[in-house]
Amino acid sequence: MRNAPGSEKRPIGVFVGLATLDVIHRIAEPPEVNQKVTSTAQFVSAGGPAANAAVTFAALGGAATLVTALGDEPVADLIRADLTTHGVEVIDAAQGATRPVPVSSVSVVESTGDRSVVSLDAVRSDATPPAHLDDVVAGADVLLVDGHHPLIAGAAVRYAAARAVPVVVDAGRWKPVMDDLIEYATDMVCSNDFRVPDTDGPRSTATALVSTGVRTVVTTHGPDPVDWWSDGQSGSVPVPAVRAVDTLGAGDVFHGAYCFYPERLGIVERIQRSAQVAALRCSIVGPRAWLRELSALQTGKGGR
């Protein structure tokens, strides 16, 4: 059951989508063609939009469940172990199967924090929903889908709509399944690069989404203010100014925080808090070290 108003129980978030193994190298500058460079640091962790959002949600104090498709390859065990360590329950829709597990090769430039990612995604995955997905979604306070593993995502949003569970769509880029997801979305949290077909920018994309019935559209622009449209109103929210040393997963972190902070805060405060969490992530090197600083940030903000 979802938490009653005023309940002090942990919020419950279900995250449906991609989980990868990220192999991350920090480098002084991008290599030229056929050049070999030596990294100054390396990290290995679970990654992917839904997975990173789930880790953030759990770190903020929520109960996070990730529904994904991993299978029984050895790489999948590494992903599961990291997510479990960071408080995320993993439901594997491909348990018992042998399938390619996405591995991301990531380079982060030290001077700017900018990242480059090469990865196998899952936008055309044929993984099917686990038998108990309806029950998992029914118990959630919020559902996030990232458009990967589309058969699972499509089933999850339909179950959520039937149970009046808010649906947050992580809209990093247009994917074939987006038309199906938008129909059920209560909140679209979009990157600056996301475009609905036949639109020419973030504003026209937001207008198109609102016209389809999406209640709230949020568009992030990296270090620039976050734009929002909700219930007939719109505005922008400045983000904290930090020295960015590592931007890998910053958008995913924003999404996880957005899911954690409740709608009753109001859209402006919800964005402010989410942007502060994402800014913290950008200010600390490595995929997990920033989580150690998050509890202090939570204490200062009074949690949910």
Backbone as numpy.savetxt, mean C-alpha at the origin, in Angstrom:
# Nx Ny Nz CAx CAy CAz Cx Cy Cz
-16.37 -9.59 13.78 -17.21 -8.39 13.78 -16.33 -7.14 13.78
-16.82 -6.07 13.10 -16.07 -4.83 13.10 -16.23 -4.12 14.44
-15.28 -3.26 14.73 -15.27 -2.58 16.02 -16.45 -1.62 16.14
-17.08 -1.60 17.30 -18.16 -0.67 17.55 -17.60 0.73 17.74
-18.41 1.79 17.49 -17.94 3.15 17.71 -17.43 3.33 19.13
-16.26 3.96 19.25 -15.68 4.19 20.56 -14.90 3.01 21.11
-14.87 1.91 20.38 -14.16 0.73 20.86 -12.66 0.98 20.87
-12.00 0.42 21.86 -10.55 0.55 21.95 -9.84 -0.65 21.33
-10.58 -1.54 20.72 -9.96 -2.70 20.10 -9.13 -2.27 18.89
-8.17 -3.12 18.56 -7.32 -2.82 17.41 -8.17 -2.81 16.14
-7.95 -1.83 15.27 -8.64 -1.87 13.98 -8.15 -3.06 13.16
-9.03 -3.59 12.34 -8.71 -4.77 11.54 -8.66 -4.36 10.07
-7.53 -4.62 9.43 -7.36 -4.30 8.03 -7.05 -5.54 7.21
-7.70 -5.68 6.07 -7.40 -6.76 5.14 -6.80 -6.13 3.88
-5.67 -6.67 3.45 -4.93 -6.14 2.33 -4.79 -7.24 1.28
-5.24 -6.94 0.08 -5.26 -7.95 -0.99 -4.34 -7.48 -2.11
-3.33 -8.29 -2.43 -2.48 -7.90 -3.53 -1.10 -8.51 -3.50
-0.14 -7.74 -3.97 1.19 -8.24 -4.29 2.10 -8.32 -3.07
2.83 -9.43 -2.99 3.95 -9.57 -2.06 5.16 -10.03 -2.86
6.26 -9.35 -2.68 7.50 -9.66 -3.40 8.63 -9.87 -2.40
9.75 -10.37 -2.91 10.99 -10.31 -2.16 11.81 -9.18 -2.76
12.10 -8.17 -1.97 12.87 -7.02 -2.44 14.35 -7.20 -2.08
15.20 -7.11 -3.09 16.64 -7.09 -2.89 17.10 -5.67 -3.22
17.54 -4.96 -2.19 17.73 -3.51 -2.28 19.21 -3.17 -2.14
19.71 -2.33 -3.05 21.08 -1.84 -2.96 21.09 -0.31 -2.94
21.85 0.26 -2.03 22.08 1.70 -2.04 23.34 1.98 -2.87
23.24 2.95 -3.75 24.34 3.24 -4.66 24.59 4.74 -4.70
25.84 5.11 -5.04 26.20 6.52 -5.10 25.53 7.21 -6.28
25.46 6.52 -7.41 24.81 7.07 -8.60 24.41 5.93 -9.51
23.42 6.13 -10.36 22.96 5.05 -11.24 24.08 4.59 -12.17
24.21 3.29 -12.39 25.27 2.80 -13.27 24.99 3.15 -14.73
26.06 3.31 -15.48 25.93 3.49 -16.92 25.79 2.12 -17.57
25.52 2.11 -18.88 25.35 0.85 -19.61 26.61 0.00 -19.48
26.43 -1.28 -19.12 27.51 -2.25 -18.98 28.48 -1.94 -17.85
28.10 -1.02 -16.96 28.96 -0.69 -15.83 28.56 -1.50 -14.60
29.54 -1.94 -13.83 29.30 -2.58 -12.55 29.62 -1.59 -11.44
28.74 -1.53 -10.43 29.00 -0.64 -9.30 28.89 -1.44 -8.02
29.56 -0.96 -6.99 29.50 -1.60 -5.68 28.55 -0.80 -4.80
27.61 -1.48 -4.19 26.65 -0.79 -3.32 27.31 -0.47 -1.98
26.75 0.54 -1.32 27.25 0.91 0.01 26.48 0.21 1.12
25.31 -0.35 0.77 24.51 -1.11 1.74 23.52 -1.96 0.97
23.09 -3.05 1.57 22.06 -3.88 0.95 21.08 -4.36 2.00
19.85 -4.59 1.54 18.78 -5.06 2.41 17.96 -6.08 1.65
17.36 -7.02 2.38 16.43 -7.98 1.80 15.19 -8.00 2.69
14.04 -7.77 2.07 12.80 -7.77 2.86 11.63 -8.07 1.95
10.49 -8.34 2.55 9.25 -8.43 1.77 8.89 -7.05 1.25
8.26 -7.02 0.08 7.82 -5.76 -0.50 6.52 -5.97 -1.25
6.18 -4.98 -2.06 4.91 -5.00 -2.79 3.93 -4.03 -2.16
3.05 -3.43 -2.97 2.15 -2.39 -2.45 1.28 -2.85 -1.28
0.53 -3.95 -1.46 -0.35 -4.40 -0.39 0.44 -4.87 0.82
1.57 -5.55 0.59 2.38 -6.04 1.70 2.95 -4.90 2.52
3.50 -3.88 1.86 4.05 -2.74 2.60 2.97 -1.99 3.36
1.80 -1.86 2.76 0.69 -1.19 3.45 0.28 -1.98 4.69
0.26 -3.30 4.58 -0.11 -4.14 5.72 0.91 -4.02 6.85
2.19 -3.99 6.51 3.24 -3.82 7.53 3.06 -2.50 8.26
2.76 -1.44 7.52 2.55 -0.13 8.13 1.35 -0.15 9.06
0.25 -0.72 8.59 -0.98 -0.81 9.39 -0.70 -1.55 10.69
0.03 -2.65 10.62 0.36 -3.42 11.82 1.27 -2.64 12.75
2.24 -1.92 12.17 3.18 -1.16 13.00 2.48 -0.02 13.73
1.43 0.52 13.14 0.67 1.58 13.79 -0.24 1.05 14.90
-0.41 -0.26 14.97 -1.22 -0.86 16.03 -2.42 -1.64 15.57
-2.59 -1.77 14.24 -3.72 -2.51 13.72 -3.45 -4.00 13.59
-4.51 -4.76 13.39 -4.41 -6.19 13.10 -4.51 -6.34 11.58
-3.40 -6.70 10.94 -3.31 -6.71 9.48 -3.25 -8.12 8.94
-4.07 -8.38 7.93 -4.04 -9.65 7.21 -3.77 -9.36 5.73
-2.79 -10.04 5.17 -2.48 -9.92 3.75 -2.95 -11.17 3.03
-3.78 -10.97 2.01 -4.21 -12.06 1.15 -3.46 -11.92 -0.17
-2.64 -12.91 -0.49 -1.78 -12.84 -1.66 -1.65 -14.24 -2.23
-0.72 -14.42 -3.18 -0.46 -15.74 -3.76 1.04 -15.95 -3.84
1.55 -16.84 -3.01 2.99 -17.08 -2.94 3.39 -18.46 -3.44
2.73 -19.50 -2.93 3.11 -20.85 -3.30 4.24 -21.37 -2.44
4.84 -22.46 -2.89 5.78 -23.21 -2.05 7.23 -23.09 -2.47
7.57 -22.11 -3.29 8.98 -21.89 -3.62 9.74 -21.41 -2.38
11.04 -21.71 -2.27 11.81 -21.25 -1.10 11.76 -19.75 -0.88
11.72 -18.98 -1.98 11.66 -17.52 -1.86 10.39 -17.11 -1.10
9.30 -17.84 -1.31 8.05 -17.51 -0.63 8.20 -17.59 0.88
9.00 -18.53 1.35 9.21 -18.67 2.80 9.88 -17.43 3.38
10.80 -16.83 2.62 11.46 -15.61 3.09 10.46 -14.46 3.22
9.57 -14.35 2.25 8.56 -13.30 2.29 7.64 -13.49 3.49
7.14 -14.72 3.66 6.25 -15.01 4.78 6.91 -14.71 6.11
8.16 -15.11 6.24 8.86 -14.92 7.51 8.99 -13.45 7.87
9.34 -12.63 6.88 9.50 -11.20 7.16 8.15 -10.57 7.53
7.11 -10.91 6.80 5.80 -10.33 7.09 5.29 -10.76 8.46
5.48 -12.03 8.80 5.05 -12.53 10.10 5.80 -11.83 11.22
7.10 -11.64 11.03 7.92 -10.94 12.02 7.39 -9.55 12.29
6.83 -8.93 11.27 6.34 -7.55 11.42 4.83 -7.49 11.63
4.26 -8.57 12.14 2.90 -8.54 12.64 1.81 -8.74 11.63
2.14 -9.22 10.44 1.13 -9.41 9.40 0.78 -10.88 9.26
-0.51 -11.20 9.36 -0.97 -12.55 9.07 -1.06 -12.72 7.56
-0.50 -13.81 7.04 -0.48 -14.04 5.59 -1.43 -15.18 5.24
-2.36 -14.90 4.34 -3.21 -15.94 3.76 -2.75 -16.15 2.33
-2.26 -17.35 2.05 -1.66 -17.66 0.75 -2.67 -18.40 -0.11
-3.18 -17.73 -1.14 -4.16 -18.35 -2.03 -3.53 -19.39 -2.94
-2.20 -19.47 -2.97 -1.51 -20.44 -3.82 -0.79 -21.50 -3.00
-1.19 -21.67 -1.75 -0.53 -22.66 -0.89 -0.57 -24.04 -1.52
0.58 -24.70 -1.56 0.67 -26.02 -2.14 1.03 -26.02 -3.61
1.07 -24.84 -4.23 1.39 -24.74 -5.65 2.83 -24.27 -5.84
3.40 -24.60 -6.97 4.71 -24.10 -7.35 4.52 -23.06 -8.43
4.88 -21.82 -8.14 4.67 -20.72 -9.08 5.81 -19.72 -8.91
6.09 -18.94 -9.95 7.14 -17.92 -9.81 6.77 -16.90 -8.75
7.68 -16.63 -7.84 7.47 -15.63 -6.81 8.15 -14.34 -7.25
7.44 -13.21 -7.31 8.07 -11.97 -7.76 9.24 -11.57 -6.88
10.36 -11.28 -7.51 11.55 -10.76 -6.84 11.86 -9.40 -7.44
11.97 -8.39 -6.61 12.24 -7.03 -7.08 13.71 -6.70 -6.88
14.32 -6.18 -7.94 15.67 -5.65 -7.87 15.57 -4.14 -7.73
16.03 -3.62 -6.60 15.81 -2.21 -6.26 17.14 -1.50 -6.08
17.27 -0.33 -6.68 18.42 0.54 -6.46 17.94 1.86 -5.89
18.60 2.31 -4.82 18.26 3.58 -4.19 19.50 4.47 -4.25
19.36 5.66 -4.85 20.48 6.60 -4.98 20.64 7.35 -3.66
21.84 7.30 -3.09 22.07 7.85 -1.76 21.77 9.34 -1.66
22.16 10.10 -2.66 22.08 11.56 -2.56 20.65 12.09 -2.61
19.76 11.36 -3.22 18.39 11.84 -3.41 17.32 10.95 -2.76
17.66 9.70 -2.50 16.67 8.75 -2.01 15.79 8.18 -3.10
15.99 8.59 -4.35 15.17 8.09 -5.46 15.44 6.61 -5.69
14.40 5.87 -6.07 14.56 4.44 -6.25 14.16 4.02 -7.66
14.79 2.94 -8.13 14.44 2.30 -9.38 14.12 0.84 -9.06
13.05 0.31 -9.69 12.59 -1.02 -9.36 12.36 -1.82 -10.63
12.93 -3.03 -10.67 12.63 -3.99 -11.73 12.04 -5.21 -11.06
10.81 -5.61 -11.49 10.14 -6.69 -10.78 9.15 -7.40 -11.68
8.85 -8.63 -11.34 7.74 -9.37 -11.94 6.50 -9.04 -11.12
5.44 -8.50 -11.77 4.25 -8.17 -11.00 3.21 -9.28 -11.11
1.99 -8.99 -10.69 0.94 -10.01 -10.69 -0.38 -9.45 -11.20
-0.30 -8.47 -12.14 -1.54 -7.87 -12.62 -2.33 -8.83 -13.50
-1.68 -9.87 -14.04 -2.38 -10.87 -14.85 -2.36 -12.26 -14.18
-2.19 -12.25 -12.88 -2.18 -13.50 -12.13 -3.53 -14.22 -12.27
-3.46 -15.57 -12.30 -4.69 -16.37 -12.34 -5.02 -16.99 -10.98
-4.37 -16.51 -9.92 -4.64 -17.04 -8.59 -6.10 -16.79 -8.21
-6.76 -17.79 -7.65 -8.17 -17.69 -7.31 -8.36 -17.42 -5.81
-9.49 -16.85 -5.44 -9.70 -16.48 -4.04 -9.69 -17.69 -3.11
-9.14 -17.56 -1.91 -9.25 -18.63 -0.92 -10.70 -18.83 -0.52
-11.04 -20.03 -0.12 -12.44 -20.38 0.14 -13.08 -19.52 1.22
-12.31 -19.07 2.19 -12.88 -18.32 3.32 -12.70 -16.82 3.18
-12.45 -16.32 1.97 -12.19 -14.90 1.80 -13.37 -14.04 2.26
-14.58 -14.49 2.01 -15.76 -13.71 2.43 -15.74 -13.48 3.94
-15.44 -14.52 4.71 -15.40 -14.38 6.16 -14.28 -13.45 6.61
-13.13 -13.52 5.93 -12.00 -12.66 6.28 -12.37 -11.20 6.06
-12.97 -10.90 4.92 -13.35 -9.52 4.61 -14.47 -9.04 5.52
-15.41 -9.92 5.85 -16.54 -9.54 6.69 -16.10 -9.05 8.06
-14.97 -9.54 8.55 -14.49 -9.14 9.87 -13.63 -7.90 9.87
-13.46 -7.25 8.71 -12.53 -6.13 8.60 -13.21 -4.79 8.84
-12.41 -3.83 9.29 -12.83 -2.43 9.34 -12.52 -1.71 8.04
-11.58 -2.24 7.26 -11.20 -1.63 6.00 -10.55 -2.69 5.13
-10.76 -2.57 3.82 -10.13 -3.44 2.84 -9.32 -2.58 1.88
-8.07 -2.97 1.63 -7.26 -2.33 0.59 -6.94 -3.34 -0.48
-7.06 -2.93 -1.75 -6.66 -3.75 -2.88 -5.72 -2.94 -3.75
-4.71 -3.61 -4.34 -3.74 -2.88 -5.17 -3.80 -3.25 -6.65
-4.77 -4.10 -7.04 -4.93 -4.44 -8.45 -4.13 -5.64 -8.91
-3.28 -6.18 -8.06 -2.57 -7.41 -8.37 -3.43 -8.60 -7.94
-3.18 -9.77 -8.55 -4.03 -10.95 -8.33 -5.50 -10.55 -8.52
-5.88 -10.19 -9.74 -7.19 -9.56 -10.00 -8.40 -10.40 -9.62
-8.32 -11.73 -9.76 -9.47 -12.55 -9.38 -9.75 -12.46 -7.88
-8.69 -12.42 -7.10 -8.85 -12.29 -5.65 -9.35 -10.89 -5.30
-8.76 -9.88 -5.94 -9.16 -8.50 -5.66 -10.62 -8.28 -6.01
-11.06 -8.78 -7.17 -12.44 -8.60 -7.58 -13.42 -9.23 -6.62
-13.11 -10.44 -6.15 -13.98 -11.09 -5.18 -14.00 -10.33 -3.87
-12.84 -9.84 -3.43 -12.75 -9.15 -2.14 -13.59 -7.87 -2.13
-13.53 -7.09 -3.21 -14.29 -5.83 -3.20 -15.79 -6.10 -3.24
-16.21 -7.16 -3.90 -17.64 -7.49 -3.91 -18.11 -7.92 -2.53
-17.29 -8.74 -1.86 -17.65 -9.13 -0.50 -17.71 -7.91 0.41
-16.74 -7.00 0.27 -16.70 -5.81 1.11 -17.93 -4.94 0.90
-18.31 -4.76 -0.35 -19.48 -3.93 -0.65 -20.75 -4.53 -0.03
-20.85 -5.84 -0.07 -22.02 -6.50 0.50 -22.09 -6.35 2.01
-20.92 -6.15 2.64 -20.85 -6.02 4.10 -20.65 -4.57 4.56
-20.68 -3.62 3.62 -20.46 -2.20 3.92 -19.09 -1.95 4.55
-18.10 -2.71 4.13 -16.71 -2.50 4.56 -16.07 -1.50 3.59
-15.48 -0.40 4.09 -14.85 0.57 3.19 -13.77 -0.09 2.32
-13.72 0.29 1.06 -12.76 -0.26 0.10 -11.81 0.85 -0.34
-10.54 0.70 -0.02 -9.50 1.63 -0.45 -8.74 0.98 -1.60
-8.67 1.68 -2.74 -7.92 1.18 -3.88 -6.60 1.93 -3.97
-5.51 1.19 -3.93 -4.17 1.73 -4.16 -4.00 1.86 -5.67
-4.07 3.09 -6.16 -4.04 3.35 -7.60 -2.69 3.94 -7.99
-1.69 3.07 -8.08 -0.37 3.54 -8.48 -0.27 3.74 -9.98
-0.87 2.84 -10.73 -0.92 2.94 -12.19 -2.16 2.19 -12.65
-2.62 2.51 -13.84 -3.82 1.85 -14.36 -3.52 0.39 -14.64
-4.38 -0.50 -14.18 -4.26 -1.93 -14.42 -5.56 -2.43 -15.04
-5.53 -3.53 -15.77 -6.74 -4.02 -16.43 -7.93 -4.22 -15.50
-7.69 -4.54 -14.23 -8.78 -4.83 -13.30 -9.41 -3.56 -12.71
-8.83 -2.40 -12.98 -9.27 -1.18 -12.30 -10.75 -0.87 -12.52
-11.26 -1.09 -13.73 -12.68 -0.82 -13.97 -13.57 -1.57 -12.99
-13.20 -2.83 -12.71 -13.99 -3.63 -11.77 -13.85 -3.11 -10.33
-12.65 -2.69 -9.96 -12.41 -2.25 -8.59 -13.07 -0.90 -8.31
-13.01 0.01 -9.29 -13.56 1.35 -9.10 -15.05 1.30 -8.79
-15.73 0.34 -9.36 -17.17 0.22 -9.14 -17.51 0.08 -7.65
-16.60 -0.52 -6.88 -16.87 -0.79 -5.47 -16.05 0.10 -4.53
-15.19 0.94 -5.06 -14.28 1.73 -4.23 -15.02 2.82 -3.47
-14.71 2.95 -2.19 -15.15 4.13 -1.43 -14.07 5.20 -1.48
-12.79 4.77 -1.50 -11.66 5.68 -1.52 -10.66 5.23 -2.58
-10.28 6.14 -3.46 -9.19 5.90 -4.40 -8.01 6.75 -3.97
-6.90 6.11 -3.61 -5.70 6.85 -3.22 -4.71 6.68 -4.36
-4.50 7.75 -5.12 -3.82 7.68 -6.40 -2.44 8.34 -6.35
-1.53 7.81 -7.14 -0.26 8.50 -7.36 -0.46 9.59 -8.40
0.50 10.49 -8.47 0.47 11.55 -9.47 0.45 11.00 -10.89
0.96 9.78 -11.07 1.05 9.19 -12.41 -0.19 8.40 -12.81
-1.12 8.18 -11.90 -2.29 7.36 -12.21 -3.22 8.12 -13.14
-3.67 7.45 -14.19 -4.59 8.06 -15.14 -5.73 7.10 -15.46
-6.96 7.58 -15.33 -8.09 6.89 -15.92 -7.99 7.06 -17.43
-8.26 6.03 -18.22 -8.19 6.18 -19.68 -8.97 7.39 -20.18
-8.38 8.10 -21.15 -8.98 9.29 -21.78 -8.97 10.51 -20.88
-8.14 10.49 -19.82 -7.91 11.70 -19.04 -6.47 12.14 -19.25
-6.19 13.41 -18.93 -4.86 13.94 -19.25 -4.08 14.44 -18.05
-4.56 14.16 -16.85 -3.83 14.61 -15.67 -4.52 14.19 -14.40
-3.90 14.45 -13.25 -4.48 14.05 -11.97 -5.86 14.65 -11.70
-6.05 15.91 -12.08 -7.33 16.56 -11.80 -8.46 15.95 -12.63
-8.22 15.75 -13.92 -9.27 15.16 -14.76 -9.52 13.70 -14.38
-8.46 13.01 -13.92 -8.64 11.64 -13.42 -9.54 11.65 -12.19
-9.28 12.58 -11.25 -10.11 12.66 -10.05 -11.56 12.97 -10.40
-11.76 13.89 -11.35 -13.12 14.23 -11.78 -13.84 13.01 -12.34
-13.11 12.22 -13.15 -13.70 11.02 -13.73 -14.07 10.01 -12.65
-13.22 9.86 -11.65 -13.49 8.90 -10.58 -14.69 9.33 -9.74
-14.74 10.62 -9.41 -15.87 11.12 -8.63 -17.18 10.94 -9.41
-17.12 11.15 -10.72 -18.34 11.03 -11.53 -18.87 9.60 -11.57
-17.99 8.60 -11.31 -18.45 7.21 -11.28 -19.04 6.83 -9.93
-18.92 7.71 -8.94 -19.50 7.44 -7.63 -18.49 7.19 -6.53
-17.19 7.31 -6.82 -16.19 7.16 -5.75 -16.35 8.31 -4.77
-16.48 7.99 -3.51 -16.78 9.01 -2.49 -15.60 9.95 -2.26
-14.39 9.37 -2.18 -13.21 10.17 -1.85 -12.08 9.80 -2.78
-11.43 10.81 -3.35 -10.25 10.62 -4.19 -9.11 11.42 -3.58
-7.97 10.77 -3.39 -6.78 11.41 -2.85 -5.65 11.19 -3.84
-4.91 12.25 -4.16 -3.79 12.13 -5.08 -2.52 12.65 -4.42
-1.51 11.80 -4.34 -0.23 12.20 -3.76 0.72 12.65 -4.86
1.63 13.55 -4.47 2.58 14.13 -5.43 3.99 14.14 -4.84
4.42 13.04 -4.23 5.75 13.02 -3.65 5.87 14.06 -2.55
6.85 14.98 -2.64 7.05 15.98 -1.59 6.09 17.16 -1.69
5.26 17.20 -2.72 4.33 18.31 -2.90 2.99 18.01 -2.21
2.15 19.03 -2.03 0.89 18.82 -1.29 0.01 17.72 -1.88
-0.74 17.07 -1.01 -1.68 16.02 -1.39 -3.02 16.68 -1.74
-3.57 16.36 -2.90 -4.87 16.88 -3.31 -5.97 15.90 -2.93
-7.16 16.42 -2.62 -8.27 15.54 -2.26 -9.60 16.09 -2.77
-10.51 15.18 -3.01 -11.89 15.47 -3.40 -12.78 14.54 -2.58
-13.75 15.09 -1.86 -14.58 14.24 -1.01 -15.90 14.92 -0.71
-17.00 14.19 -0.95 -18.34 14.67 -0.61 -18.61 16.08 -1.14
-18.21 16.33 -2.38 -18.49 17.61 -3.01 -17.51 18.72 -2.68
-16.53 18.44 -1.85 -15.53 19.43 -1.49 -14.16 18.97 -1.98
-13.20 19.90 -2.00 -11.84 19.55 -2.42 -10.85 20.47 -1.73
-9.59 20.08 -1.77 -8.55 20.89 -1.17 -7.19 20.24 -1.34
-6.20 20.81 -0.68 -4.86 20.23 -0.71 -4.26 20.33 0.69
-3.38 19.38 0.99 -2.78 19.30 2.32 -1.26 19.26 2.16
-0.53 20.23 2.74 0.94 20.18 2.66 1.47 18.94 3.37
2.62 18.47 2.92 3.26 17.32 3.56 4.49 17.80 4.32
4.91 17.07 5.34 6.09 17.49 6.10 7.34 17.55 5.21
8.15 18.57 5.44 9.41 18.70 4.71 10.49 17.90 5.44
11.06 16.92 4.76 12.13 16.11 5.34 13.24 15.95 4.30
14.41 15.60 4.77 15.49 15.23 3.84 15.27 13.78 3.44
14.88 13.57 2.21 14.56 12.22 1.75 15.85 11.45 1.47
16.00 10.33 2.16 17.17 9.49 1.95 16.80 8.13 1.40
15.50 7.80 1.41 15.05 6.49 0.92 13.54 6.56 0.69
13.13 6.64 -0.59 11.70 6.78 -0.89 11.03 5.46 -1.24
11.76 4.35 -1.17 11.18 3.06 -1.53 9.97 2.75 -0.64
8.82 2.51 -1.26 7.62 2.13 -0.53 6.91 3.27 0.16
7.30 4.53 -0.09 6.68 5.64 0.63 5.19 5.74 0.32
4.81 5.53 -0.93 3.39 5.56 -1.27 2.62 4.44 -0.59
3.22 3.26 -0.53 2.58 2.12 0.14 2.37 2.43 1.63
3.36 3.07 2.23 3.26 3.45 3.64 2.10 4.43 3.84
1.98 5.41 2.94 0.87 6.35 3.01 -0.46 5.60 2.98
-0.57 4.61 2.08 -1.82 3.85 1.97 -2.12 3.07 3.24
-1.10 2.45 3.81 -1.31 1.70 5.04 -1.76 2.58 6.18
-1.16 3.77 6.29 -1.55 4.70 7.33 -2.96 5.24 7.08
-3.28 5.51 5.82 -4.61 6.00 5.47 -5.68 4.99 5.89
-5.38 3.72 5.71 -6.31 2.68 6.14 -6.43 2.62 7.66
-5.34 2.88 8.36 -5.35 2.78 9.82 -6.13 3.93 10.46
-5.92 5.14 9.98 -6.57 6.29 10.61 -8.03 6.35 10.18
-8.94 6.52 11.14 -10.36 6.36 10.84 -10.97 7.56 10.11
-12.02 7.27 9.39 -12.73 8.30 8.61 -13.24 9.42 9.50
-13.55 9.11 10.75 -14.13 10.13 11.63 -13.18 11.29 11.92
-11.88 11.11 11.66 -10.94 12.21 11.84 -11.21 13.35 10.87
-11.84 13.04 9.74 -11.97 14.02 8.67 -10.85 13.83 7.66
-11.12 14.16 6.42 -10.17 13.86 5.35 -8.86 14.61 5.52
-8.90 15.86 5.98 -7.67 16.64 6.10 -6.75 16.04 7.15
-7.27 15.76 8.34 -6.40 15.19 9.38 -5.94 13.79 9.01
-6.80 13.04 8.36 -6.41 11.69 7.93 -5.22 11.75 6.97
-5.26 12.69 6.04 -4.14 12.87 5.11 -2.91 13.38 5.85
-3.10 14.33 6.75 -1.96 14.88 7.49 -1.20 13.78 8.23
-1.94 12.95 8.93 -1.30 11.88 9.70 -0.62 10.87 8.77
-1.29 10.53 7.68 -0.71 9.57 6.74 0.56 10.12 6.10
0.53 11.41 5.76 1.71 12.04 5.16 2.87 12.10 6.14
2.56 12.29 7.41 3.63 12.33 8.41 4.31 10.96 8.54
3.52 9.90 8.49 4.09 8.55 8.54 4.95 8.30 7.30
4.46 8.68 6.12 5.23 8.48 4.90 6.51 9.31 4.90
6.44 10.53 5.45 7.64 11.37 5.53 8.68 10.73 6.44
8.23 10.16 7.54 9.16 9.45 8.42 9.86 8.34 7.68
9.10 7.58 6.91 9.72 6.49 6.16 10.81 7.02 5.22
10.55 8.14 4.55 11.51 8.70 3.58 12.78 9.22 4.26
12.70 9.51 5.54 13.83 10.14 6.24 14.82 9.14 6.83
14.54 7.83 6.70 15.37 6.81 7.34 15.74 5.75 6.31
17.02 5.38 6.30 17.53 4.41 5.34 17.06 3.00 5.69
16.62 2.27 4.65 16.29 0.86 4.82 14.80 0.61 4.88
14.37 -0.60 4.50 12.94 -0.91 4.42 12.25 -1.11 5.76
13.01 -1.35 6.83 12.37 -1.64 8.11 12.85 -0.77 9.28
14.02 -0.14 9.16 14.56 0.62 10.29 13.62 1.73 10.75
12.86 2.31 9.82 11.98 3.41 10.18 10.86 2.99 11.12
10.53 1.70 11.12 9.45 1.23 11.98 9.78 1.42 13.46
11.06 1.42 13.79 11.46 1.60 15.19 11.13 3.01 15.68
11.05 3.96 14.78 10.75 5.34 15.15 9.25 5.62 15.16
8.47 4.69 14.64 7.04 4.95 14.45 6.28 5.02 15.76
6.69 4.25 16.76 5.95 4.26 18.02 6.01 5.64 18.68
7.14 6.31 18.55 7.26 7.66 19.12 6.33 8.62 18.41
6.22 8.49 17.10 5.31 9.32 16.33 3.87 9.05 16.76
3.51 7.80 16.95 2.17 7.45 17.38 1.84 8.03 18.74
2.81 7.97 19.66 2.59 8.50 21.00 2.29 9.98 20.94
3.01 10.69 20.09 2.81 12.14 19.96 1.48 12.50 19.36
0.91 11.59 18.54 -0.36 11.87 17.89 -1.56 11.26 18.62
-1.30 10.48 19.63 -2.41 9.90 20.38 -3.09 8.76 19.68
-2.36 8.05 18.79 -2.92 6.87 18.13 -4.13 7.21 17.29
-5.12 6.32 17.32 -6.34 6.54 16.53 -7.24 7.56 17.21
